[in-house]
Amino acid sequence: MWVRSTPDVTSELMELVPLTMTSRAFGGASLLYTEYPKNIKVAASLTLPIWRGGELWGLIACHHHSGPEHMPHQVRAACEFCSKVVSLQRQASQDREHLVYRLRIYETPPQLVA
């Protein structure tokens, strides 16, 4: 799980290399990532992942337009919790759809399957 907070897209970029992928939250934003928010007049952003089966399925992108925004750790932690809940709900929904599909197959008359 990672949270990418960019409190000020106009600040100077610094290269930070994480020791492992588990510390990816310490990595700096890429030049491409900071150019996109500037183009859409975003001053700060917070990006959160939505996971499905251990793989990245989507992102939640939060934008702040009126200037740099330094979010306290508690707010980032709450946002990360919401991202985890959305990921779990997404997985539960997919599991439910798969179960309904399997039940329909079991209800299919055997003569149609053979």
C-alpha positions, 0 to 999 in steps of 0.5 A: 500500500502506498500513498503519493502526496505531492503538497506542492507541484511547483517545488523543486524535484529531488531524486529519492531512491527507496531501498525496497519497493515496500518503502515506495512512499518515500520516492519522489514524484516523477517529472511527468507526474508533476507536469500533468497537475500543472497543466490542469491547474492543480497545486497539490495532489494526493494519489491512492491505489485501488488494488485487486488481487494484489495488482493495481486496479485503479487510482483515487486522485485528490486535487487541491487548486488554491495553493500548496497543501501539506496534509497532516499524517492523520489525514493521509492515514485516514485516506489510506484507510479509505483506499483499503476499504474501497479495494476490499469492497471491489474485491468482495464485489468481484468475488460475489459476481464470480460466485453467482456465475458459478452457481448458474453453471451448477444449475445448468441442466447436465444435458446442455453441458455435455 
